[in-house]
Amino acid sequence: MPHALALRLEGPCQSWPAARAGDTVPTEPAPTLSGIVGLIGAAAGVLYGDLVGLRDLQDRFQLAVRVDRPGRTRFDYQTVRGVPPRDGARKKATVLVSPEYLWDASFVAFCVSDDPAALAPLLQALRAPRWTLALGRATCAPSRPLLAAPSLLAAPSFLDLVRTVPLASRAYARPTFVFDGALFETMGRGFRGVRCRTAWDRLGAVGFVERRVVHAVLASLASSEPVTAEDWFHAGDAAAPAPLEDWFHAGDAAPEAP
């Protein structure tokens, strides 16, 4: 039976940095595993450079994120002073960087494990966080309590589990999910429009590493149709909603009414 810690990630803006391209710092379209580990780590008092502690948190759960509202992307322009010199220069530099943000987005992150004892310390830390919590970047404060449920969730299946957390206001009628690849293989029944991609994740100061994620659409919170082999291997041929289109063109149309 799956158990989950459910986090409501909602605020005026949030940013889950992807691999940097020059002075531009793009965001992933949904919260990343490293971002959620860092969020829980801040609650638990795990330092940024404590790779052992961060790895322990990461090994306690697998991640699935429900995209209630994908939000709209906007770039900001920031001046960073005191950058270490390059090419033999003696003075520290001042550079302009362009971080990307998601505006008015709403997600529910499900930290899933078969062992509730692995999730219990995380729940306790989030109830009484040691440090200030943010949505990806320190400037992105949440606008509501992070715990979507006061206790751990438990249900016979993952579909039953996600039904226990209501959709956000102005949410898409058919929510999109972003799974860890391994989690989808065991709990991905009931999803359509499967898309596989590589995301860039960061663990502390190690740097960015590739991680396989799966994007899938749940046709209805009341639906329980299984994913077929054709959905998995020929997703591009199926007449199913394309979640990436929802994300990359979210500003072209208002979300569907719930």
Protein Blocks (a to p, Z undefined) as FASTA:
>chain_A
ZZddddddddfbdcdddddehjbccddfbdcfklmmmmmmmmnopafklmklmmmmmmmp
ccddddfbgojadddddddehiaceehiabdcdddddddddehiacddddddfblklmmm
mmmmmmmcfbdcdehiaklccfbdfblbfbdcddfbfklmmmmpccdehiafbdcddddf
klmmmmmghiahiacddddddehjnopcdddddddddfbfkbccdcdfklmmmmmmpccd
dfklmmmmmmmpccddZZ
